[in-house]
Every structure is written in C-alpha cells, then in structure tokens.
Amino acid sequence: MEHEFYQVSLKAIIRRPDGKVLCLKGKKGGAFEGYHDLPGGRISKKEFRVSFMEILQRELQEEIGDLSVDISSIPCGVGRHLSKDGFPVIYIFFPATCTATNASVPISHEHEGYAWLELTEGSAENFFISGILEGVQQYLHQLARPSNSLSDQGVDQRKF
C-alpha cells in the first residue's frame, strides 16, 4: 500500500456574540474564488513540534491582525481539500469567539475582503466549498445539537 503525504492546515471558526462568523473572501484566481475561506493556514515543517494554538495564533496574526479572539483548544471539525497546486490538505477546525462586534478586520494579501455571515446548515454551501465546507458543516451541526458535552452524550471520556 502506498502512503501519501498530506499538508495540515489549522482554521479558526470565529463567532461573534450575535452569532455571525468571520469569513474571508477568496482571492480572484485562487482556490476559493467566488467563495469564502476561514482564517488560518498550513503548518510548516519547522513548526512540527509547536502547539496547534501557537501555530493558529501566528496564522491569525498574519491574516486578520490584532483582532481579539479566544480560541478553544478542542477541534470542532475536519475537512479535506485538494489545493490548486495539487497537494492534499487536511483542515482541522477550532471554534473561537470574538467579543468585538463592530471591530474592523485588517485582511492580508491572501484574501480580497471579509464578511461577518450568519451561517446555517442549509446556507453553508452557498459560501464555502471543499474541505472548508466540510468543517463548517460539522461545526454548525454541533451547534444545532442540544448539548455539546461528550459526557451528556453518554460517552465515557476516560477511554480517550
């Protein structure tokens, strides 16, 4: 059996108190042209032993500047994407909150703008494609559940 190597990208699903999610407009000619992306990015080889939170915080600083964000260290979804350059990418999504409801968001050269969007399980495919859509749908599905706690779902956490 042949093994393939994958790139790993960490993404933040940043939600404001009003429920809207920060979405970055895909760049013209890029993989997400006509759709949205989420803040975050790929793990470099030299970051292999760096914590996911440190990597994600670095990526957020690069893409959205000093926007005040609290990131959960527990992932909320995964997705798969084939990049424009042909590399398979695995996305790991982390929920995050932003308490600044009217803050301006500086955007890096990697995107064409941003929008705070009200997302539902039914509307996600209007804004996202590929692995980003997979992760957002998983996140929204979890939000729609009455409880997000593993113990409330009857899962014995000691087995993890």
Order of alpha helices (4+ residues) and beta strands (2+ residues): beta-beta-beta-beta-alpha-beta-beta-beta-beta-alpha-alpha
